[in-house]
Amino acid sequence: METQANEIEFVKNQVFSTDKVVFLNIDGITHEESMIFPNGEANCMNWIFGHLIYIRNFFLNMLGEEPVWDSERFSCYNRGEIALDRKDEFVNFEALKSYFKQSQDRLEARLGSLERFNPENIKDISTFCLHEIYHSGQLGYLRRILGKAGAIK
């Protein structure tokens, strides 16, 4: 079998690293804590985590994989939604962890089977990686706002 393209290895590393950072930053966070909106308006941890999964579903689809949930049903996590207005629709934090794990497993399996990306998707893939880095860092800040020790040492 041919060696995978460097860009696939790069994305595999990004997906693996995001998984580690996310789970470090959400460790010990309860559902109730995940629903706290800093300053009464900033996005809560539940929304940011759900939003990561929401966008991962589009990435999975781009790679030819099935999403882990129905985007319409979970539209409260879509970009541009006002989280505070839709908080009653949010998924339990433990369930979000399960959905994220499923998305991680599917991404790792699919990335492991690809030889190259469709060149038309390269910009979207790089934006996906940036998106994951951005929001996984937000989870770290929210962790500190919730009074927890920083998880990244």
Salt bridges, closest charged atoms under 4 A:
GLU2 OE2 - ARG116 NH2 2.87
GLU9 OE2 - LYS12 NZ 3.31
ASP19 OD2 - LYS20 NZ 3.58
GLU33 OE2 - LYS148 NZ 3.17
GLU81 OE1 - ARG86 NH1 2.80
GLU89 OE1 - ARG86 NH2 2.72
GLU94 OE2 - LYS97 NZ 2.98
ASP105 OD1 - LYS101 NZ 2.67
GLU132 OE2 - ARG56 NE 2.73
